[in-house]
Amino acid sequence: MAKSSFTRSLIYVFPGMMDMVGGIIAFTALVRASKLGASTFEVAGVGACESGVYLLVSLLVGRLVSSRTAGFFIIAACTGSVILATLFSQVNHVIYFFPLMMMSGTNMACFFVSFQVFMKAVDTGANKPIPFSAGMYTMSWSIGFALGPFVSGFLMELQNTAGEDVSRCVPNYIVAACLAIATGIGVFLLKHHAEAHGAETHQEAIPAPAAESPYSKMPDISWVSWVACGTGIMVFWLIMRIFPKEATSLDWPDRTKGLVLFTMLITQAATAFALKHTKSWMYDWRRIVLFGMCGIAGLATMAVGDTPAAYFAGAVMFGVYTGALFFYYVFHAIVHPEKCARCVSVNESIVGSVGVAGPLWAGFLADHFTFEVPYFVGCAFIAAALIFQSLMHHKYVKQLPEITRT
């Protein structure tokens, strides 16, 4: 039992480590592109390349990967990340960032699609409540994604080279490469650990079937999350992709840029962790609206403020919103096991699609108007999504079992 619990712990650690690799690569690329004089649209395009390729490769890998080949894809992704970090350390022109970020999207897709298959094969232990799984998964990748900008900003600030020079970023790429190597080795060892204890794990998986989930008779409203959360995630990518350019134009230190994104993402992780023992808010439109209003307030604060303090305050509020948003998104994808595979696939497709669309229209508006405009448009998008979401929940909540009203 102790070994099984240890295995489950590692399952949440490795995605966080790989997300940290992705966070370092993306944040460093966006800051470097900003300092090299790229327009906001071009900077956003660098990030959109990763999301677009992630979407396409996810669909391809999803058809190819199996429990037998998942480990191969994961180790290939880690190896590719080491190569990517090496290549990034050798170039100093924005034009090269586009194909390299496409390579990053390929690595991330190969890793995360395969890891979900790998995770099911390795972790056959006791079932956990669905909210617990949604909260832990969201917390895991959020912490990894938060540490990427945090570490990158501080490492870049420690270098004394003025302006943009690739030498300022070499430590970032060394850290990313080391993390990718550690993740690959860790997954390799975990795979062999699981195989060595296969009989023991199988015995733990056999005891009497778990009681029927209290959510099994609730209506499937995953389609509501695709519309509402897809809109919110698009705004999330807006911030992640254009903020480094905006902060560079304000002449903020690299560590401050990283800290703002770290604050937003670590708040997101803390919110997801706090929600993992909840039972019913995912169906209550009133509480959903409260989270949404927090997001609008955070986005508006960042729109009207031009000081780090304003952005830190906005980041906290928006992080509370996105913590609930991603929790809700994952929960409604996995709450009905018979539809889980399809819903997870659609979820990943939406994340990739809005990761392309959001930054591009935001970058276009920022270049032709001001940086404030995309944030205010984002507020309008979230408000529209909330209206749609609350109307749909108000319609369905009357039909839900009493257990959800706790």
LINBELZI-V582628 format. One record per pair of residues at least 24 apart in sequence whose C-alpha atoms are under 10 Angstrom apart, sorted by sequence separation. I is the first residue (numbers start at 1). J is the second residue. D is the distance in whole Angstrom. If there is no record, write none. Layout:
I;J;D + I;J;D
//
This chain:
26;50;9 + 80;104;8 + 148;172;9 + 151;175;9 + 152;176;10 + 240;264;10 + 293;317;9 + 294;318;6 + 295;319;8 + 297;321;10 + 81;106;10 + 292;317;10 + 293;318;9 + 294;319;9 + 295;320;7 + 296;321;9 + 77;103;10 + 80;106;9 + 81;107;6 + 291;317;9 + 292;318;9 + 294;320;7 + 295;321;5 + 77;104;9 + 80;107;6 + 81;108;9 + 148;175;10 + 291;318;9 + 294;321;6 + 295;322;7 + 22;50;10 + 79;107;9 + 80;108;10 + 148;176;9 + 291;319;10 + 292;320;9 + 293;321;8 + 294;322;10 + 77;106;8 + 78;107;7 + 291;320;7 + 292;321;6 + 295;324;10 + 77;107;5 + 78;108;9 + 80;110;10 + 291;321;5 + 292;322;9 + 295;325;10 + 76;107;8 + 77;108;7 + 290;321;9 + 291;322;8 + 75;107;10 + 77;109;8 + 78;110;9 + 289;321;10 + 291;323;9 + 292;324;9 + 74;107;9 + 77;110;6 + 78;111;8 + 288;321;9 + 291;324;7 + 292;325;8 + 73;107;9 + 74;108;9 + 76;110;8 + 77;111;6 + 264;298;10 + 291;325;8 + 74;109;10 + 75;110;9 + 76;111;8 + 77;112;9 + 73;109;10 + 74;110;6 + 75;111;8 + 288;324;8 + 73;110;6 + 74;111;5 + 77;114;10 + 288;325;9 + 72;110;10 + 73;111;6 + 74;112;8 + 72;111;10 + 73;112;9 + 74;113;9 + 70;110;9 + 71;111;9 + 73;113;9 + 74;114;6 + 288;328;9 + 70;111;9 + 73;114;6 + 74;115;7 + 70;112;10 + 72;114;9 + 73;115;9 + 282;324;9 + 70;113;9 + 71;114;7 + 281;324;10 + 282;325;10 + 70;114;5 + 71;115;8 + 74;118;9 + 61;106;10 + 65;110;9 + 69;114;8 + 70;115;7 + 73;118;10 + 282;327;9 + 283;328;9 + 70;116;9 + 71;117;9 + 282;328;6 + 54;101;10 + 58;105;9 + 62;109;9 + 67;114;8 + 70;117;6 + 71;118;7 + 264;311;9 + 268;315;9 + 272;319;10 + 281;328;9 + 282;329;9 + 46;94;8 + 49;97;9 + 50;98;8 + 53;101;9 + 54;102;8 + 57;105;8 + 58;106;8 + 61;109;8 + 62;110;9 + 65;113;8 + 66;114;8 + 67;115;10 + 69;117;9 + 70;118;6 + 260;308;8 + 263;311;10 + 264;312;8 + 267;315;8 + 268;316;8 + 271;319;8 + 272;320;8 + 275;323;9 + 46;95;9 + 49;98;6 + 50;99;9 + 52;101;10 + 53;102;6 + 54;103;9 + 56;105;9 + 57;106;6 + 60;109;9 + 61;110;6 + 65;114;6 + 67;116;10 + 68;117;9 + 69;118;9 + 70;119;9 + 259;308;10 + 260;309;9 + 263;312;7 + 264;313;9 + 266;315;10 + 267;316;6 + 268;317;9 + 270;319;9 + 271;320;6 + 272;321;10 + 274;323;9 + 275;324;8 + 282;331;8 + 283;332;10 + 46;96;10 + 47;97;9 + 48;98;9 + 49;99;8 + 50;100;9 + 51;101;9 + 52;102;8 + 53;103;8 + 54;104;8 + 55;105;8 + 56;106;9 + 57;107;9 + 58;108;9 + 59;109;9 + 60;110;9 + 61;111;9 + 64;114;9 + 65;115;10 + 67;117;6 + 68;118;9 + 260;310;10 + 261;311;9 + 262;312;10 + 263;313;9 + 264;314;8 + 265;315;8 + 266;316;9 + 267;317;8 + 268;318;8 + 269;319;8 + 270;320;8 + 271;321;8 + 272;322;9 + 273;323;9 + 274;324;10 + 282;332;8 + 43;94;9 + 46;97;6 + 47;98;8 + 49;100;9 + 50;101;5 + 51;102;8 + 53;104;9 + 54;105;4 + 55;106;9 + 57;108;9 + 58;109;5 + 61;112;10 + 62;113;6 + 66;117;7 + 67;118;6 + 70;121;9 + 257;308;9 + 260;311;7 + 261;312;9 + 263;314;10 + 264;315;4 + 265;316;9 + 267;318;8 + 268;319;4 + 269;320;9 + 271;322;8 + 272;323;5 + 273;324;10 + 276;327;8 + 42;94;9 + 45;97;10 + 46;98;5 + 49;101;6 + 50;102;5 + 53;105;5 + 54;106;6 + 57;109;6 + 58;110;7 + 61;113;7 + 62;114;8 + 65;117;8 + 66;118;8 + 67;119;9 + 256;308;7 + 260;312;6 + 263;315;6 + 264;316;5 + 267;319;5 + 268;320;5 + 271;323;5 + 272;324;6 + 275;327;8 + 42;95;10 + 45;98;8 + 46;99;9 + 48;101;9 + 49;102;5 + 50;103;7 + 51;104;9 + 52;105;8 + 53;106;6 + 54;107;8 + 56;109;9 + 57;110;7 + 58;111;9 + 60;113;10 + 61;114;8 + 65;118;9 + 67;120;8 + 68;121;9 + 259;312;8 + 260;313;9 + 262;315;9 + 263;316;6 + 264;317;8 + 265;318;9 + 266;319;7 + 267;320;6 + 268;321;7 + 269;322;9 + 270;323;7 + 271;324;7 + 272;325;9 + 275;328;10 + 43;97;10 + 46;100;9 + 47;101;7 + 48;102;9 + 49;103;9 + 50;104;6 + 51;105;6 + 52;106;10 + 53;107;10 + 54;108;7 + 55;109;8 + 58;112;8 + 59;113;9 + 67;121;6 + 257;311;10 + 260;314;9 + 261;315;7 + 262;316;10 + 263;317;10 + 264;318;7 + 265;319;6 + 266;320;9 + 267;321;9 + 268;322;6 + 269;323;6 + 271;325;10 + 272;326;8 + 273;327;9 + 38;93;10 + 43;98;10 + 46;101;7 + 47;102;9 + 49;104;9 + 50;105;4 + 51;106;9 + 53;108;10 + 54;109;5 + 58;113;6 + 62;117;9 + 66;121;10 + 67;122;9 + 252;307;9 + 260;315;7 + 261;316;10 + 263;318;10 + 264;319;5 + 265;320;9 + 267;322;9 + 268;323;4 + 269;324;9 + 272;327;6 + 25;81;9 + 36;92;8 + 38;94;7 + 42;98;9 + 45;101;10 + 46;102;9 + 49;105;8 + 50;106;8 + 53;109;8 + 54;110;9 + 57;113;9 + 58;114;9 + 250;306;8 + 252;308;8 + 256;312;10 + 259;315;10 + 260;316;9 + 263;319;8 + 264;320;8 + 267;323;7 + 268;324;8 + 271;327;9 + 272;328;9 + 21;78;9 + 36;93;7 + 37;94;9 + 38;95;10 + 47;104;10 + 48;105;10 + 50;107;10 + 51;108;10 + 250;307;9 + 262;319;10 + 264;321;10 + 265;322;8 + 266;323;9 + 268;325;9 + 269;326;10 + 36;94;7 + 47;105;9 + 50;108;9 + 51;109;9 + 54;112;10 + 250;308;10 + 261;319;9 + 264;322;9 + 265;323;8 + 268;326;9 + 269;327;10 + 18;77;10 + 22;81;9 + 25;84;9 + 29;88;8 + 33;92;9 + 35;94;10 + 50;109;10 + 54;113;10 + 236;295;10 + 243;302;10 + 247;306;9 + 264;323;9 + 268;327;10 + 18;78;8 + 21;81;8 + 25;85;7 + 28;88;10 + 32;92;8 + 33;93;8 + 34;94;9 + 232;292;9 + 235;295;10 + 239;299;9 + 246;306;10 + 247;307;10 + 21;82;10 + 24;85;10 + 32;93;9 + 33;94;6 + 247;308;9 + 32;94;8 + 33;95;9 + 221;283;9 + 18;81;9 + 25;88;8 + 232;295;9 + 236;299;10 + 239;302;10 + 21;85;9 + 30;94;10 + 33;97;8 + 215;279;9 + 219;283;10 + 235;299;9 + 29;94;9 + 32;97;9 + 214;279;10 + 215;280;10 + 218;283;9 + 306;372;10 + 30;97;9 + 303;370;10 + 304;371;10 + 305;372;9 + 29;97;7 + 122;190;8 + 303;371;8 + 304;372;7 + 29;98;10 + 118;187;9 + 122;191;7 + 302;371;10 + 303;372;5 + 304;373;10 + 121;191;9 + 122;192;10 + 124;194;10 + 302;372;8 + 303;373;8 + 26;97;10 + 29;100;9 + 122;193;9 + 123;194;8 + 303;374;8 + 304;375;9 + 29;101;8 + 92;164;9 + 115;187;9 + 119;191;10 + 122;194;6 + 300;372;9 + 303;375;6 + 304;376;9 + 92;165;7 + 93;166;10 + 111;184;10 + 118;191;8 + 121;194;9 + 122;195;8 + 299;372;10 + 302;375;8 + 303;376;7 + 91;165;10 + 92;166;6 + 121;195;10 + 124;198;10 + 301;375;9 + 302;376;9 + 25;100;10 + 26;101;8 + 91;166;7 + 92;167;10 + 126;201;10 + 299;374;10 + 300;375;7 + 301;376;10 + 303;378;10 + 25;101;8 + 90;166;7 + 122;198;9 + 125;201;7 + 239;315;10 + 299;375;6 + 300;376;7 + 303;379;10 + 89;166;6 + 90;167;9 + 124;201;7 + 125;202;8 + 298;375;10 + 299;376;7 + 300;377;10 + 26;104;8 + 88;166;9 + 89;167;8 + 123;201;8 + 124;202;7 + 125;203;9 + 126;204;7 + 127;205;9 + 299;377;10 + 300;378;9 + 22;101;10 + 25;104;8 + 26;105;10 + 89;168;10 + 122;201;9 + 123;202;10 + 124;203;9 + 125;204;6 + 126;205;7 + 296;375;9 + 299;378;8 + 300;379;7 + 89;169;7 + 90;170;9 + 124;204;8 + 125;205;5 + 126;206;9 + 296;376;9 + 299;379;7 + 88;169;9 + 89;170;6 + 124;205;6 + 125;206;9 + 126;207;9 + 298;379;9 + 22;104;7 + 88;170;9 + 89;171;9 + 123;205;9 + 124;206;9 + 127;209;10 + 128;210;10 + 236;318;9 + 296;378;8 + 297;379;8 + 21;104;10 + 22;105;9 + 89;172;9 + 127;210;8 + 130;213;9 + 236;319;9 + 295;378;10 + 296;379;5 + 299;382;10 + 86;170;9 + 89;173;7 + 126;210;9 + 129;213;8 + 130;214;10 + 295;379;8 + 296;380;8 + 22;107;9 + 85;170;9 + 88;173;8 + 89;174;9 + 129;214;10 + 130;215;9 + 236;321;10 + 296;381;9 + 22;108;7 + 87;173;9 + 236;322;8 + 293;379;9 + 296;382;7 + 21;108;9 + 85;172;9 + 86;173;7 + 235;322;10 + 292;379;10 + 295;382;8 + 296;383;7 + 85;173;5 + 86;174;8 + 295;383;9 + 18;107;10 + 19;108;8 + 84;173;9 + 85;174;7 + 232;321;9 + 233;322;8 + 293;382;9 + 18;108;8 + 85;175;9 + 86;176;10 + 232;322;8 + 292;382;7 + 293;383;8 + 82;173;9 + 85;176;7 + 86;177;8 + 292;383;8 + 19;111;10 + 81;173;10 + 82;174;9 + 84;176;9 + 85;177;6 + 233;325;8 + 18;111;8 + 19;112;9 + 82;175;10 + 84;177;8 + 85;178;10 + 229;322;9 + 232;325;7 + 233;326;8 + 292;385;9 + 293;386;9 + 18;112;9 + 82;176;7 + 83;177;8 + 232;326;9 + 289;383;9 + 292;386;7 + 81;176;8 + 82;177;5 + 85;180;10 + 149;244;10 + 229;324;10 + 230;325;9 + 291;386;10 + 292;387;10 + 15;111;8 + 81;177;7 + 82;178;8 + 157;253;7 + 158;254;10 + 229;325;6 + 230;326;10 + 233;329;10 + 289;385;10 + 290;386;10 + 15;112;7 + 80;177;10 + 81;178;10 + 82;179;9 + 83;180;10 + 156;253;9 + 157;254;6 + 158;255;9 + 228;325;9 + 229;326;8 + 289;386;6 + 79;177;9 + 81;179;9 + 82;180;6 + 156;254;7 + 157;255;6 + 288;386;8 + 289;387;8 + 78;177;8 + 81;180;6 + 82;181;7 + 154;253;9 + 155;254;9 + 156;255;7 + 157;256;9 + 229;328;8 + 230;329;9 + 15;115;8 + 78;178;10 + 80;180;9 + 81;181;9 + 153;253;8 + 154;254;7 + 155;255;8 + 225;325;9 + 229;329;6 + 289;389;8 + 14;115;9 + 15;116;10 + 78;179;9 + 79;180;7 + 153;254;5 + 154;255;5 + 225;326;10 + 228;329;9 + 285;386;9 + 288;389;8 + 289;390;7 + 78;180;5 + 79;181;7 + 152;254;8 + 153;255;4 + 154;256;8 + 156;258;10 + 285;387;10 + 288;390;8 + 77;180;8 + 78;181;6 + 152;255;8 + 153;256;7 + 154;257;10 + 225;328;7 + 226;329;8 + 287;390;10 + 11;115;9 + 78;182;9 + 79;183;10 + 150;254;9 + 151;255;8 + 153;257;7 + 154;258;8 + 225;329;6 + 285;389;7 + 286;390;7 + 11;116;10 + 75;180;9 + 78;183;7 + 79;184;8 + 149;254;9 + 150;255;7 + 152;257;10 + 153;258;5 + 154;259;9 + 224;329;9 + 225;330;9 + 285;390;5 + 288;393;9 + 75;181;9 + 77;183;10 + 78;184;6 + 149;255;8 + 150;256;9 + 152;258;7 + 153;259;7 + 222;328;9 + 225;331;10 + 226;332;9 + 284;390;8 + 285;391;8 + 11;118;9 + 12;119;9 + 77;184;8 + 78;185;9 + 149;256;10 + 150;257;8 + 151;258;7 + 152;259;10 + 222;329;8 + 225;332;7 + 226;333;9 + 283;390;10 + 285;392;8 + 286;393;9 + 11;119;7 + 75;183;8 + 76;184;8 + 149;257;8 + 150;258;5 + 151;259;9 + 222;330;9 + 224;332;9 + 225;333;9 + 285;393;5 + 286;394;9 + 10;119;10 + 11;120;10 + 74;183;9 + 75;184;5 + 78;187;10 + 149;258;4 + 150;259;5 + 153;262;10 + 222;331;9 + 223;332;9 + 283;392;10 + 284;393;7 + 285;394;6 + 74;184;7 + 75;185;8 + 148;258;8 + 149;259;7 + 150;260;8 + 222;332;5 + 223;333;9 + 283;393;6 + 284;394;8 + 285;395;10 + 8;119;9 + 11;122;9 + 75;186;10 + 147;258;9 + 149;260;9 + 150;261;8 + 151;262;9 + 221;332;7 + 222;333;6 + 282;393;9 + 283;394;9 + 285;396;10 + 7;119;10 + 11;123;8 + 72;184;10 + 75;187;8 + 146;258;9 + 147;259;9 + 149;261;7 + 150;262;6 + 220;332;8 + 221;333;9 + 222;334;9 + 284;396;10 + 285;397;8 + 71;184;9 + 74;187;8 + 75;188;8 + 146;259;9 + 148;261;9 + 149;262;6 + 150;263;9 + 220;333;9 + 222;335;9 + 283;396;8 + 284;397;7 + 8;122;8 + 9;123;10 + 74;188;9 + 146;260;10 + 147;261;9 + 148;262;8 + 221;335;10 + 222;336;9 + 237;351;9 + 241;355;9 + 283;397;7 + 7;122;8 + 8;123;6 + 146;261;7 + 147;262;6 + 220;335;8 + 240;355;10 + 7;123;7 + 8;124;9 + 71;187;7 + 72;188;9 + 145;261;9 + 146;262;4 + 147;263;10 + 149;265;10 + 220;336;7 + 234;350;9 + 238;354;9 + 242;358;10 + 7;124;10 + 8;125;8 + 71;188;7 + 145;262;8 + 146;263;8 + 218;335;9 + 219;336;9 + 222;339;10 + 226;343;9 + 230;347;8 + 233;350;9 + 234;351;8 + 237;354;8 + 238;355;8 + 241;358;9 + 242;359;7 + 283;400;9 + 4;122;9 + 5;123;9 + 7;125;9 + 27;145;10 + 144;262;10 + 146;264;8 + 147;265;9 + 218;336;9 + 222;340;10 + 229;347;10 + 233;351;7 + 234;352;9 + 236;354;9 + 237;355;6 + 238;356;9 + 241;359;6 + 242;360;9 + 245;363;10 + 4;123;8 + 71;190;10 + 143;262;9 + 146;265;5 + 147;266;8 + 216;335;7 + 217;336;9 + 220;339;9 + 230;349;10 + 231;350;9 + 233;352;10 + 234;353;9 + 235;354;9 + 236;355;9 + 237;356;8 + 238;357;9 + 239;358;9 + 240;359;8 + 241;360;9 + 4;124;9 + 5;125;8 + 24;144;10 + 28;148;9 + 71;191;8 + 142;262;9 + 145;265;7 + 146;266;6 + 215;335;7 + 216;336;6 + 223;343;9 + 226;346;8 + 230;350;6 + 231;351;10 + 234;354;5 + 235;355;9 + 237;357;9 + 238;358;5 + 239;359;8 + 242;362;7 + 246;366;9 + 284;404;9 + 4;125;7 + 5;126;9 + 16;137;9 + 19;140;9 + 20;141;8 + 23;144;8 + 24;145;8 + 27;148;7 + 28;149;8 + 31;152;10 + 144;265;9 + 145;266;9 + 146;267;9 + 214;335;10 + 215;336;8 + 216;337;9 + 222;343;7 + 226;347;7 + 229;350;9 + 230;351;7 + 233;354;7 + 234;355;6 + 237;358;6 + 238;359;5 + 241;362;9 + 242;363;7 + 283;404;8 + 284;405;8 + 4;126;9 + 15;137;9 + 16;138;10 + 19;141;6 + 20;142;9 + 22;144;9 + 23;145;5 + 24;146;9 + 26;148;8 + 27;149;6 + 31;153;9 + 142;264;9 + 143;265;7 + 144;266;9 + 146;268;9 + 213;335;9 + 222;344;10 + 225;347;9 + 229;351;9 + 230;352;10 + 232;354;9 + 233;355;8 + 234;356;8 + 235;357;10 + 236;358;8 + 237;359;6 + 238;360;8 + 241;363;9 + 280;402;10 + 282;404;9 + 283;405;9 + 16;139;9 + 17;140;9 + 18;141;8 + 19;142;8 + 20;143;8 + 21;144;8 + 22;145;7 + 23;146;7 + 24;147;8 + 25;148;8 + 26;149;8 + 27;150;9 + 142;265;6 + 143;266;6 + 146;269;9 + 213;336;9 + 223;346;10 + 227;350;9 + 230;353;9 + 231;354;8 + 234;357;7 + 235;358;6 + 236;359;9 + 237;360;10 + 238;361;9 + 239;362;9 + 280;403;8 + 281;404;8 + 1;125;9 + 12;136;8 + 13;137;10 + 16;140;5 + 17;141;8 + 19;143;8 + 20;144;4 + 21;145;8 + 23;147;7 + 24;148;4 + 25;149;9 + 28;152;7 + 141;265;9 + 142;266;7 + 143;267;9 + 145;269;10 + 213;337;10 + 222;346;10 + 223;347;10 + 226;350;7 + 230;354;7 + 234;358;5 + 235;359;8 + 238;362;6 + 242;366;9 + 246;370;10 + 279;403;9 + 280;404;5 + 281;405;8 + 1;126;10 + 12;137;7 + 15;140;7 + 16;141;5 + 19;144;5 + 20;145;5 + 23;148;4 + 24;149;6 + 27;152;7 + 28;153;8 + 31;156;10 + 142;267;9 + 143;268;8 + 144;269;9 + 222;347;9 + 226;351;10 + 230;355;10 + 233;358;9 + 234;359;8 + 237;362;10 + 238;363;8 + 246;371;7 + 279;404;7 + 280;405;6 + 281;406;9 + 11;137;10 + 12;138;10 + 14;140;9 + 15;141;6 + 16;142;7 + 17;143;9 + 18;144;7 + 19;145;5 + 20;146;7 + 21;147;9 + 22;148;7 + 23;149;6 + 24;150;9 + 26;152;10 + 27;153;8 + 139;265;9 + 142;268;7 + 143;269;6 + 232;358;10 + 245;371;10 + 246;372;10 + 279;405;8 + 280;406;6 + 12;139;9 + 13;140;7 + 14;141;9 + 15;142;10 + 16;143;6 + 17;144;6 + 18;145;9 + 19;146;9 + 20;147;6 + 21;148;7 + 22;149;10 + 23;150;9 + 24;151;7 + 25;152;9 + 36;163;9 + 37;164;10 + 139;266;8 + 142;269;5 + 143;270;9 + 231;358;9 + 235;362;9 + 279;406;7 + 12;140;6 + 13;141;9 + 15;143;10 + 16;144;4 + 17;145;9 + 19;147;9 + 20;148;5 + 21;149;10 + 23;151;9 + 24;152;6 + 28;156;9 + 35;163;7 + 36;164;7 + 139;267;10 + 141;269;8 + 142;270;9 + 234;362;10 + 243;371;9 + 278;406;9 + 11;140;10 + 12;141;8 + 15;144;8 + 16;145;7 + 19;148;8 + 20;149;8 + 23;152;9 + 24;153;9 + 35;164;6 + 36;165;9 + 139;268;7 + 140;269;7 + 242;371;9 + 13;143;10 + 14;144;9 + 15;145;10 + 16;146;9 + 17;147;9 + 18;148;10 + 20;150;10 + 34;164;9 + 35;165;9 + 138;268;8 + 139;269;4 + 142;272;9 + 13;144;9 + 16;147;9 + 17;148;9 + 20;151;9 + 32;163;9 + 33;164;9 + 138;269;7 + 139;270;7 + 20;152;10 + 32;164;6 + 137;269;9 + 138;270;9 + 139;271;8 + 140;272;9 + 242;374;9 + 31;164;9 + 32;165;8 + 136;269;9 + 138;271;9 + 139;272;6 + 140;273;9 + 32;166;8 + 135;269;8 + 138;272;6 + 139;273;6 + 135;270;9 + 137;272;9 + 138;273;8 + 139;274;9 + 239;374;9 + 32;168;10 + 135;271;8 + 136;272;7 + 137;273;9 + 238;374;8 + 239;375;8 + 32;169;9 + 135;272;5 + 136;273;6 + 139;276;9 + 238;375;8 + 134;272;8 + 135;273;5 + 136;274;10 + 138;276;10 + 134;273;9 + 135;274;8 + 136;275;9 + 137;276;10 + 235;374;9 + 239;378;10 + 29;169;9 + 132;272;9 + 133;273;10 + 135;275;6 + 136;276;7 + 235;375;8 + 238;378;8 + 28;169;7 + 131;272;10 + 132;273;8 + 134;275;9 + 135;276;4 + 131;273;10 + 132;274;10 + 134;276;7 + 135;277;8 + 235;377;9 + 236;378;9 + 132;275;8 + 133;276;7 + 134;277;10 + 135;278;9 + 235;378;6 + 25;169;10 + 28;172;8 + 131;275;7 + 132;276;4 + 133;277;10 + 234;378;9 + 235;379;8 + 27;172;10 + 28;173;9 + 131;276;5 + 132;277;6 + 130;276;8 + 131;277;6 + 132;278;8 + 232;378;8 + 235;381;8 + 25;172;8 + 129;276;9 + 130;277;9 + 131;278;7 + 132;279;10 + 231;378;9 + 232;379;9 + 234;381;9 + 235;382;8 + 24;172;7 + 25;173;7 + 129;277;8 + 130;278;10 + 131;279;7 + 234;382;10 + 24;173;8 + 129;278;10 + 130;279;9 + 131;280;9 + 232;381;8 + 233;382;10 + 129;279;9 + 231;381;7 + 232;382;6 + 21;172;9 + 24;175;8 + 25;176;7 + 131;282;9 + 231;382;7 + 232;383;10 + 21;173;9 + 24;176;7 + 25;177;10 + 230;382;10 + 231;383;10 + 23;176;9 + 228;381;9 + 229;382;9 + 231;384;9 + 232;385;8 + 21;175;8 + 22;176;8 + 228;382;8 + 231;385;7 + 232;386;9 + 20;175;10 + 21;176;5 + 228;383;10 + 230;385;9 + 231;386;10 + 20;176;8 + 21;177;8 + 228;384;9 + 229;385;8 + 21;178;9 + 228;385;5 + 229;386;9 + 18;176;9 + 21;179;7 + 22;180;10 + 227;385;7 + 228;386;7 + 17;176;9 + 20;179;8 + 21;180;7 + 228;387;9 + 19;179;10 + 20;180;9 + 225;385;10 + 228;388;7 + 229;389;9 + 18;179;7 + 19;180;10 + 224;385;9 + 227;388;9 + 228;389;6 + 17;179;7 + 18;180;7 + 21;183;10 + 227;389;8 + 228;390;10 + 17;180;8 + 18;181;10 + 18;182;10 + 224;388;8 + 225;389;8 + 14;179;10 + 17;182;9 + 18;183;7 + 224;389;7 + 14;180;10 + 17;183;7 + 18;184;9 + 224;390;10 + 16;183;10 + 14;182;9 + 15;183;9 + 224;392;7 + 14;183;6 + 224;393;9 + 13;183;9 + 14;184;9 + 221;392;9 + 14;186;8 + 221;393;9 + 13;186;10 + 14;187;8 + 221;396;9 + 10;186;9 + 11;187;9 + 220;396;10 + 10;187;9 + 219;396;8 + 218;396;9 + 219;397;9 + 11;190;9 + 218;397;9 + 10;190;8 + 219;399;8 + 142;323;9 + 218;399;8 + 219;400;8 + 218;400;6 + 7;190;7 + 217;400;8 + 218;401;7 + 7;191;10 + 138;322;10 + 139;323;8 + 142;326;10 + 217;401;8 + 138;323;7 + 215;400;9 + 7;193;9 + 51;237;10 + 138;324;9 + 215;401;9 + 218;404;9 + 7;194;8 + 138;325;10 + 139;326;10 + 214;401;9 + 135;323;9 + 138;326;7 + 139;327;9 + 215;403;9 + 48;237;9 + 135;324;9 + 137;326;10 + 138;327;6 + 214;403;8 + 215;404;8 + 3;193;9 + 4;194;9 + 47;237;9 + 137;327;8 + 138;328;10 + 214;404;8 + 3;194;9 + 47;238;10 + 135;326;9 + 136;327;9 + 138;329;10 + 134;326;8 + 135;327;6 + 138;330;8 + 4;197;9 + 44;237;9 + 47;240;9 + 48;241;8 + 134;327;6 + 135;328;9 + 137;330;8 + 3;197;9 + 44;238;8 + 47;241;6 + 133;327;9 + 134;328;8 + 44;239;10 + 46;241;9 + 47;242;9 + 132;327;10 + 134;329;9 + 135;330;9 + 4;200;9 + 44;240;9 + 45;241;9 + 131;327;8 + 134;330;6 + 135;331;8 + 3;200;9 + 4;201;7 + 44;241;5 + 45;242;10 + 131;328;9 + 133;330;9 + 134;331;5 + 3;201;9 + 43;241;7 + 44;242;6 + 133;331;8 + 134;332;9 + 1;200;9 + 43;242;7 + 44;243;10 + 131;330;9 + 132;331;9 + 134;333;9 + 1;201;9 + 4;204;9 + 41;241;10 + 42;242;10 + 43;243;10 + 44;244;10 + 130;330;9 + 131;331;6 + 134;334;8 + 40;241;9 + 41;242;8 + 43;244;9 + 44;245;9 + 130;331;7 + 131;332;10 + 133;334;9 + 134;335;9 + 40;242;7 + 43;245;7 + 130;332;9 + 1;204;8 + 40;243;9 + 42;245;10 + 131;334;10 + 40;244;9 + 41;245;10 + 130;334;7 + 131;335;9 + 40;245;6 + 130;335;6 + 39;245;8 + 40;246;8 + 129;335;10 + 130;336;10 + 38;245;9 + 34;242;9 + 37;245;10 + 35;244;10 + 30;240;9 + 31;241;10 + 34;244;7 + 35;245;8 + 30;241;7 + 31;242;10 + 33;244;9 + 34;245;5 + 30;242;8 + 31;243;9 + 32;244;9 + 33;245;8 + 34;246;9 + 37;249;10 + 27;240;8 + 30;243;9 + 31;244;6 + 32;245;9 + 34;247;9 + 35;248;7 + 26;240;9 + 27;241;8 + 30;244;6 + 31;245;7 + 34;248;7 + 35;249;9 + 26;241;9 + 29;244;10 + 30;245;7 + 31;246;10 + 34;249;8 + 28;244;9 + 31;247;9 + 32;248;10 + 23;240;10 + 27;244;8 + 31;248;7 + 31;254;8 + 28;254;10 + 31;257;9 + 31;258;10 + 27;257;9 + 28;258;10 + 27;258;8 + 113;344;10 + 113;345;9 + 24;258;10 + 27;261;10 + 113;348;9 + 112;348;10 + 109;348;10 + 109;352;10 + 105;352;10 + 62;345;8 + 59;345;8 + 58;345;9 + 59;346;10 + 59;348;9 + 58;348;8 + 59;349;8 + 58;349;8 + 55;348;7 + 56;349;8 + 54;348;9 + 55;349;6 + 58;352;9 + 54;349;9 + 55;350;8 + 55;351;8 + 56;352;8 + 52;349;10 + 54;351;9 + 55;352;5 + 56;353;9 + 51;349;10 + 54;352;6 + 55;353;7 + 52;351;10 + 53;352;8 + 54;353;9 + 55;354;10 + 51;351;8 + 52;352;6 + 53;353;10 + 55;355;9 + 51;352;5 + 52;353;7 + 54;355;9 + 55;356;9 + 50;352;9 + 51;353;7 + 52;354;9 + 54;356;10 + 49;352;10 + 51;354;8 + 52;355;7 + 53;356;9 + 48;352;9 + 51;355;5 + 52;356;6 + 48;353;9 + 50;355;8 + 51;356;6 + 52;357;9 + 48;354;9 + 49;355;9 + 50;356;8 + 51;357;9 + 48;355;6 + 49;356;7 + 47;355;8 + 48;356;4 + 47;356;8 + 48;357;8 + 46;356;10 + 48;358;8 + 44;355;10 + 45;356;8 + 48;359;7 + 44;356;9 + 45;357;10 + 47;359;8 + 48;360;7 + 44;357;10 + 46;359;9 + 47;360;9 + 44;358;9 + 45;359;7 + 46;360;10 + 44;359;5 + 45;360;6 + 43;359;9 + 44;360;6 + 45;361;10 + 42;359;10 + 43;360;9 + 44;361;9 + 41;359;8 + 42;360;8 + 44;362;8 + 45;363;8 + 40;359;9 + 41;360;6 + 44;363;6 + 40;360;9 + 41;361;8 + 43;363;8 + 44;364;9 + 41;362;8 + 42;363;8 + 40;362;8 + 41;363;4 + 42;364;9 + 40;363;5 + 41;364;5 + 39;363;8 + 40;364;7 + 41;365;8 + 39;364;9 + 40;365;9 + 41;366;8 + 42;367;10 + 40;366;7 + 41;367;7 + 39;366;9 + 40;367;6 + 41;368;10 + 39;367;7 + 40;368;10 + 40;371;9
//
